[in-house]
């Protein structure tokens, strides 16, 4: 069904889906800090909400746009599918990317509004350290490998559960708690709450995610024998969260 909907509708789905994802991440982070002072409990609540929210969003919106919700996934789908026409075109990617970024910012503002926080306040949570950037490379590469590996193995129908499960695990096994999403990273700079990231920390995180994109695409080619043919309708993704204890924020 993906690809049959008008491009404007698919871009709107990417906007709404990415916005909803960020609202889940930021909102659950705010709620967690109100309910407990234990950072472990806060991270657990935040990660569980993200896992469930992400799985629902992928299952609901995947049939329309592919539920990328992530510039890394869109770029990987375009790059690996550009020769056989199975991925999004450059025009489609150009529509998806700004929709994802705008949606992420809107989702952060919406979460702040729901909890009576300032609608826009730049985050003061610095996340600036080489080990965090390495964590983002690992998280993003793993995400790309999972999504496109499932597509190559003919198991893309497992994406809602598999991607959500991976993000939930990556919250805990990566030092950065797996943002793994440039749009979500930008959006979270707009909220000075649990899930925020200082604007000065955004660029290195995005750069690390792009490195992870390249590593992930190479791993797919090596492990599955050839570059992943990225049918946009078969892919999905999104984000991870970052916790104070894990990143020293």
Residue pairs with C-beta under 8 A, 6 or more apart in sequence:
1 63
1 64
1 233
2 10
2 62
2 63
2 64
2 65
2 66
2 231
2 232
2 233
2 234
3 232
3 233
5 13
5 64
5 65
7 91
7 92
7 95
8 95
9 64
10 64
10 65
10 66
10 92
10 95
10 96
11 65
11 95
11 96
11 99
12 99
13 61
13 64
13 65
13 67
14 65
14 68
14 69
14 96
14 99
14 100
14 103
15 99
15 100
15 102
15 103
15 106
16 61
16 103
17 57
17 61
17 65
17 67
17 69
17 103
18 69
18 70
18 99
18 100
18 101
18 103
18 104
18 107
18 183
18 184
18 187
18 238
19 103
19 104
19 106
19 107
19 110
20 53
20 57
20 107
21 50
21 53
21 54
21 57
21 69
21 104
21 107
21 184
21 238
21 239
22 103
22 104
22 105
22 106
22 107
22 108
22 111
22 184
22 187
22 188
22 239
23 107
23 108
23 110
23 111
23 114
24 49
24 50
24 53
24 54
25 46
25 49
25 50
25 53
25 107
25 111
25 184
25 188
25 195
25 239
25 241
26 107
26 108
26 111
26 112
26 187
26 188
26 191
26 193
26 194
26 195
26 196
27 49
27 111
27 114
27 115
28 45
28 46
28 49
28 50
28 53
29 42
29 46
29 193
29 194
29 195
29 241
30 111
30 112
30 115
30 117
30 193
30 194
30 195
31 45
31 49
31 115
32 41
32 42
32 43
32 45
32 46
32 194
33 42
33 193
33 194
34 115
35 41
35 45
36 42
36 45
39 243
39 244
39 245
40 245
42 194
42 243
43 171
43 172
43 177
43 241
43 243
43 245
43 246
46 171
46 194
46 195
46 241
46 243
47 168
47 171
47 172
47 241
48 168
50 167
50 168
50 171
50 239
50 240
50 241
51 164
51 165
51 167
51 168
52 164
54 163
54 164
54 167
54 238
54 239
55 160
55 161
55 163
55 164
56 160
57 67
57 69
57 238
58 67
58 159
58 160
58 163
58 164
58 236
58 238
59 160
61 67
62 159
62 160
62 233
62 236
63 233
65 96
65 232
66 77
66 88
66 231
66 232
66 233
66 234
66 235
66 236
67 159
67 235
67 236
67 237
67 238
68 74
68 77
68 96
68 100
68 232
68 235
68 236
68 237
69 100
69 103
69 181
69 183
69 236
69 237
69 238
69 239
70 100
70 143
70 180
70 181
70 182
70 183
70 184
70 237
70 238
70 239
71 96
71 97
71 100
71 101
71 181
71 182
71 183
72 140
72 143
72 144
72 180
72 181
72 182
72 209
72 210
72 212
72 213
72 237
73 143
73 144
73 147
73 235
73 236
73 237
74 88
74 93
74 96
74 97
74 100
75 93
75 97
75 213
76 144
76 147
76 148
76 213
76 216
76 217
76 228
76 230
77 87
77 88
77 93
77 230
77 231
77 232
77 235
78 87
78 88
78 89
78 90
78 92
78 93
78 230
79 87
79 217
79 230
80 87
80 148
80 217
80 220
80 227
80 228
80 229
80 230
81 87
81 88
81 229
81 230
81 231
81 232
82 90
84 229
86 229
86 230
86 231
87 229
87 230
87 231
87 232
88 96
88 230
88 232
92 232
97 183
100 183
101 182
101 183
101 186
101 187
103 183
103 187
104 183
104 184
104 186
104 187
104 188
105 186
105 187
105 190
106 187
107 187
108 187
108 188
108 190
108 191
109 119
109 120
109 190
109 191
111 117
111 191
111 193
112 118
112 119
112 120
112 121
112 190
112 191
112 193
113 119
115 193
117 191
117 192
117 193
118 192
120 190
120 191
121 190
121 191
121 192
122 189
122 190
122 192
122 198
122 199
123 188
123 189
123 190
123 191
123 192
123 193
123 196
123 197
123 198
123 199
124 192
124 196
124 198
125 192
125 196
125 197
125 198
125 201
125 242
125 244
125 249
126 198
126 200
126 201
126 248
126 249
127 176
127 197
127 198
127 201
127 205
127 242
127 247
127 248
127 249
128 198
128 200
128 201
128 204
129 247
129 248
131 175
132 175
132 176
132 205
132 247
133 176
133 204
133 205
133 207
133 208
134 175
134 208
135 174
135 175
135 176
135 177
135 178
136 174
136 176
136 178
136 179
136 180
136 205
136 208
136 209
136 212
137 208
137 209
137 211
137 212
137 215
138 174
138 212
139 170
139 174
139 176
139 178
139 179
139 180
139 212
139 240
140 180
140 181
140 208
140 209
140 211
140 212
140 213
140 215
140 216
141 212
141 213
141 215
141 216
141 219
142 166
142 170
142 216
143 163
143 166
143 167
143 170
143 178
143 180
143 212
143 216
143 237
144 212
144 213
144 215
144 216
144 217
144 219
144 220
145 216
145 219
145 220
145 223
146 162
146 163
146 166
147 159
147 163
147 235
147 236
147 237
148 216
148 217
148 220
148 224
148 228
148 230
148 235
149 220
149 223
149 224
149 228
150 156
150 158
150 159
150 162
150 234
151 228
151 229
151 230
151 231
151 234
151 235
152 220
152 224
152 228
152 229
153 224
156 231
156 234
156 235
159 234
159 235
159 236
160 236
163 236
163 237
163 238
167 178
167 180
167 238
167 239
167 240
170 177
170 178
170 180
170 240
171 177
171 178
171 240
171 241
171 243
174 240
175 246
175 247
176 205
176 240
176 242
176 246
176 247
177 240
177 241
177 242
177 243
177 246
177 247
178 239
178 240
178 241
178 242
179 185
179 188
179 197
179 205
179 209
179 239
179 240
179 241
179 242
180 209
180 212
180 237
180 238
180 239
180 240
181 209
181 237
181 238
181 239
181 240
182 205
182 206
182 209
182 210
184 238
184 239
185 197
185 202
185 205
185 206
185 209
186 202
186 206
188 195
188 196
188 197
189 196
189 197
189 198
189 199
189 202
190 196
194 243
194 244
195 241
195 242
197 205
197 242
197 249
217 227
217 228
220 227
220 228
221 227
221 228
242 249
243 249
